[in-house]
Amino acid sequence: MDETLELKPRRVGELFAAALDVYGKSWARLMAISAIVMVPMTILQYFLWDVVRGAGPSTIDGGVARGDFWQAAAASALLGILGIFIYQVLVGAVARSAAGLLFGRETTIREAYRFGYARLWSILLVSVLVGLAVTGGFILLVIPGFFVLTRLIVSVPALVVEGKKGRAALRRSWELVAGYGWKVFGTILLMGLITGLVSGVFAVATDQGWLGQALAAAVGSVVTGPFVALVLTLVYLDLRARKEQPIVTVVLEEFEAAGR
């Protein structure tokens, strides 16, 4: 893509139309970036879960679980912990590629993952801080949880485009969403509905054995992940257009500097 990004306020429908337009032109690249990690990780995780279930209570002899149960459980837990870190790299790679496409900059798979790997700790920190803040909000009451989630929803785009890190990314998101919370919240709900329906279609249409469930979950994530990244980046750019009216060249310079 070599189209120049038009920074302008967009209605919710226009945000989704723009995301679908970019997705339609570059779906193969976006899905490939996601599939490289998501498919094997998901299949392996579901396989280990199936082994754990299969070696569960029915195979316990004399009150002592068989060794294969504990081995599978330990392997599943280790993979889960490792998966947390790998997923952060994936988030960075997909977000970087999605933002690049919106700016008319194609990002190779290698470049996307190099960015995700280099920003692993920053993305992880942002994810942890957002998770803690949102969880705290839900513990207090449901409404504060949704409020915090809405205010922090563009933290990753702020990290990817402007190079903001940790609390600076959260603070940037909080400031940008201020005054437009209902619009952003409505966008999040619609995005969740769309991705939930798409994932549900794959789940219903797939064999329900562990491999079928794994493939359905993996394909659902591969299809919806890039779309979510595109929508959130467009929300971030929409908020900047409304509040700051930035020059396109300035935003492009920020984007390129963040990738160095």
C-alpha positions as CSV (number, residue, x, y, z in Angstrom):
1,M,0.0,0.0,0.0
2,D,1.3,3.5,-0.8
3,E,-1.8,5.5,0.0
4,T,-1.4,8.5,2.2
5,L,-3.1,8.3,5.5
6,E,-5.9,10.9,5.9
7,L,-6.0,12.0,9.5
8,K,-9.6,13.1,10.2
9,P,-12.3,12.4,12.7
10,R,-14.4,9.4,11.8
11,R,-17.8,8.1,12.9
12,V,-17.9,4.6,14.4
13,G,-19.2,3.1,11.1
14,E,-16.4,4.9,9.2
15,L,-13.8,3.4,11.6
16,F,-14.9,-0.1,10.9
17,A,-15.3,0.6,7.2
18,A,-11.7,1.8,7.1
19,A,-10.5,-1.2,9.1
20,L,-12.2,-3.6,6.7
21,D,-10.9,-1.8,3.7
22,V,-7.3,-2.1,4.8
23,Y,-7.9,-5.7,6.0
24,G,-9.4,-6.7,2.7
25,K,-6.3,-5.4,0.9
26,S,-3.7,-7.0,3.2
27,W,-5.4,-9.9,4.9
28,A,-2.9,-12.4,3.8
29,R,0.1,-10.5,5.3
30,L,-1.7,-9.7,8.5
31,M,-3.0,-13.3,9.0
32,A,0.4,-14.8,8.2
33,I,2.0,-12.7,10.9
34,S,-0.5,-13.9,13.5
35,A,-0.7,-17.5,12.3
36,I,3.1,-18.1,12.6
37,V,2.8,-18.0,16.4
38,M,-0.9,-18.5,17.2
39,V,-1.5,-21.8,15.3
40,P,1.3,-23.9,16.7
41,M,1.0,-22.4,20.2
42,T,-2.7,-23.0,20.4
43,I,-2.5,-26.6,19.0
44,L,0.2,-27.5,21.5
45,Q,-1.7,-25.9,24.4
46,Y,-4.9,-27.8,23.6
47,F,-2.9,-31.1,23.2
48,L,-1.4,-30.7,26.6
49,W,-4.8,-29.8,28.1
50,D,-6.2,-32.9,26.5
51,V,-3.4,-35.1,28.0
52,V,-4.0,-33.6,31.4
53,R,-7.7,-34.3,31.3
54,G,-7.1,-37.8,30.0
55,A,-4.6,-38.5,32.7
56,G,-6.8,-37.1,35.4
57,P,-8.8,-38.7,38.2
58,S,-9.6,-41.8,36.3
59,T,-6.0,-42.8,36.1
60,I,-5.1,-42.2,39.7
61,D,-4.0,-45.4,41.4
62,G,-4.0,-45.8,45.1
63,G,-4.4,-42.1,45.7
64,V,-1.3,-41.2,43.7
65,A,-1.6,-39.7,40.2
66,R,0.4,-41.3,37.5
67,G,3.6,-39.6,36.4
68,D,2.3,-38.7,32.9
69,F,-0.4,-36.5,34.5
70,W,2.1,-34.4,36.4
71,Q,4.4,-34.2,33.5
72,A,1.6,-33.0,31.2
73,A,0.4,-30.6,33.8
74,A,3.8,-29.1,34.3
75,A,4.4,-28.9,30.6
76,S,1.1,-27.2,30.1
77,A,1.8,-24.7,32.9
78,L,5.3,-24.0,31.5
79,L,3.9,-23.5,28.0
80,G,1.3,-21.1,29.5
81,I,3.9,-19.0,31.1
82,L,6.1,-19.0,28.0
83,G,3.0,-18.2,25.9
84,I,2.4,-15.0,27.9
85,F,5.7,-13.7,26.7
86,I,5.4,-15.0,23.2
87,Y,1.9,-13.5,23.0
88,Q,3.3,-10.0,23.9
89,V,5.7,-10.3,20.9
90,L,2.8,-11.3,18.7
91,V,0.8,-8.3,19.9
92,G,3.6,-5.9,19.1
93,A,4.2,-7.5,15.7
94,V,0.5,-7.4,14.6
95,A,0.0,-3.9,16.0
96,R,3.1,-2.6,14.2
97,S,2.1,-4.2,10.9
98,A,-1.5,-2.9,11.2
99,A,-0.4,0.6,12.0
100,G,2.1,0.5,9.2
101,L,-0.6,-0.5,6.7
102,L,-2.7,2.4,7.8
103,F,0.3,4.7,7.2
104,G,0.9,3.2,3.8
105,R,4.0,1.4,5.0
106,E,4.2,-2.4,4.4
107,T,6.0,-4.3,7.2
108,T,7.6,-7.6,6.5
109,I,7.0,-10.5,8.9
110,R,10.6,-10.3,10.0
111,E,10.4,-6.6,10.6
112,A,7.1,-7.0,12.5
113,Y,8.5,-9.6,14.8
114,R,11.7,-7.8,15.3
115,F,9.7,-4.8,16.6
116,G,7.6,-7.1,18.8
117,Y,10.7,-8.7,20.3
118,A,12.5,-5.4,20.8
119,R,9.4,-4.0,22.6
120,L,8.6,-7.2,24.6
121,W,9.1,-5.8,28.0
122,S,7.3,-2.5,27.2
123,I,4.3,-4.3,25.8
124,L,4.3,-6.7,28.7
125,L,4.4,-3.9,31.2
126,V,1.6,-2.1,29.5
127,S,-0.5,-5.3,29.4
128,V,0.1,-6.0,33.1
129,L,-0.7,-2.4,34.1
130,V,-3.9,-2.4,32.0
131,G,-4.8,-5.8,33.4
132,L,-4.3,-4.8,37.0
133,A,-6.2,-1.5,36.5
134,V,-9.1,-3.1,34.8
135,T,-9.2,-6.0,37.3
136,G,-9.2,-3.5,40.2
137,G,-12.1,-1.6,38.6
138,F,-14.1,-4.8,38.2
139,I,-13.4,-5.8,41.8
140,L,-14.8,-2.5,43.0
141,L,-17.8,-2.6,40.7
142,V,-18.4,-3.7,37.1
143,I,-18.9,-0.1,35.9
144,P,-15.5,1.2,37.0
145,G,-13.9,-1.8,35.3
146,F,-15.4,-0.9,31.9
147,F,-14.5,2.8,32.5
148,V,-10.9,1.9,33.1
149,L,-10.8,-0.5,30.2
150,T,-12.2,2.2,27.9
151,R,-9.8,4.9,29.0
152,L,-6.7,2.6,28.6
153,I,-7.8,0.9,25.3
154,V,-5.4,2.7,23.0
155,S,-2.3,2.2,25.2
156,V,-0.7,-0.2,22.7
157,P,-1.3,2.0,19.7
158,A,0.3,4.9,21.6
159,L,3.3,2.6,22.3
160,V,3.5,1.5,18.6
161,V,3.1,4.9,17.0
162,E,4.6,7.3,19.4
163,G,7.0,5.0,21.2
164,K,5.4,5.6,24.6
165,K,6.4,3.0,27.3
166,G,4.8,1.7,30.5
167,R,2.9,4.3,32.4
168,A,3.5,6.9,29.7
169,A,1.5,4.8,27.3
170,L,-1.3,4.4,29.8
171,R,-1.3,8.1,30.6
172,R,-1.4,8.9,26.8
173,S,-4.4,6.7,26.3
174,W,-6.2,8.1,29.3
175,E,-5.7,11.6,28.1
176,L,-6.8,10.9,24.5
177,V,-10.0,9.0,25.4
178,A,-11.0,11.8,27.9
179,G,-14.2,13.4,26.6
180,Y,-14.9,10.6,24.0
181,G,-15.5,7.7,26.4
182,W,-18.9,6.8,25.2
183,K,-17.9,6.8,21.6
184,V,-14.8,4.6,22.3
185,F,-16.9,2.3,24.6
186,G,-19.4,1.8,21.8
187,T,-16.6,1.0,19.4
188,I,-15.2,-1.6,21.9
189,L,-18.6,-3.2,22.3
190,L,-19.2,-3.4,18.5
191,M,-15.7,-4.8,18.0
192,G,-16.2,-7.4,20.6
193,L,-19.6,-8.4,19.1
194,I,-18.0,-8.8,15.6
195,T,-15.0,-10.7,16.8
196,G,-17.1,-12.9,19.1
197,L,-19.4,-13.8,16.2
198,V,-16.6,-14.6,13.9
199,S,-14.8,-16.8,16.5
200,G,-18.2,-18.5,17.3
201,V,-18.7,-19.4,13.6
202,F,-15.4,-21.2,13.5
203,A,-16.1,-23.0,16.8
204,V,-19.5,-24.2,15.6
205,A,-18.3,-25.3,12.2
206,T,-15.3,-27.3,13.5
207,D,-15.1,-30.9,14.9
208,Q,-15.3,-30.7,18.7
209,G,-12.3,-33.0,19.4
210,W,-9.3,-31.4,21.0
211,L,-7.7,-30.8,17.6
212,G,-10.9,-29.3,16.2
213,Q,-11.3,-27.0,19.2
214,A,-7.6,-26.0,18.9
215,L,-7.9,-25.2,15.2
216,A,-11.1,-23.3,15.7
217,A,-9.6,-21.2,18.5
218,A,-6.4,-20.6,16.5
219,V,-8.2,-19.7,13.2
220,G,-10.5,-17.4,15.1
221,S,-7.6,-15.6,16.7
222,V,-5.7,-15.4,13.4
223,V,-8.7,-13.8,11.7
224,T,-9.8,-11.4,14.4
225,G,-6.5,-10.4,15.9
226,P,-5.4,-8.1,13.0
227,F,-8.9,-6.7,12.7
228,V,-8.8,-5.7,16.4
229,A,-5.4,-4.1,15.9
230,L,-6.6,-2.1,13.0
231,V,-9.7,-0.8,14.8
232,L,-7.8,0.2,17.9
233,T,-5.2,2.0,15.9
234,L,-7.9,3.8,14.0
235,V,-9.6,4.8,17.3
236,Y,-6.2,6.1,18.5
237,L,-5.7,8.1,15.3
238,D,-9.3,9.4,15.4
239,L,-8.8,10.7,18.9
240,R,-5.6,12.5,17.9
241,A,-7.3,14.0,14.9
242,R,-10.1,15.3,17.1
243,K,-7.9,16.7,19.8
244,E,-4.6,17.6,18.2
245,Q,-5.2,17.9,14.4
246,P,-1.6,16.6,13.8
247,I,0.1,16.9,10.5
248,V,0.5,13.5,8.7
249,T,4.2,13.9,8.3
250,V,4.7,14.5,12.0
251,V,2.8,11.3,12.9
252,L,4.7,9.3,10.2
253,E,8.0,10.6,11.8
254,E,6.8,9.4,15.2
255,F,5.9,6.0,13.8
256,E,9.2,5.6,12.1
257,A,11.2,6.8,15.1
258,A,9.2,4.3,17.3
259,G,10.4,1.5,15.1
260,R,14.1,2.2,15.4
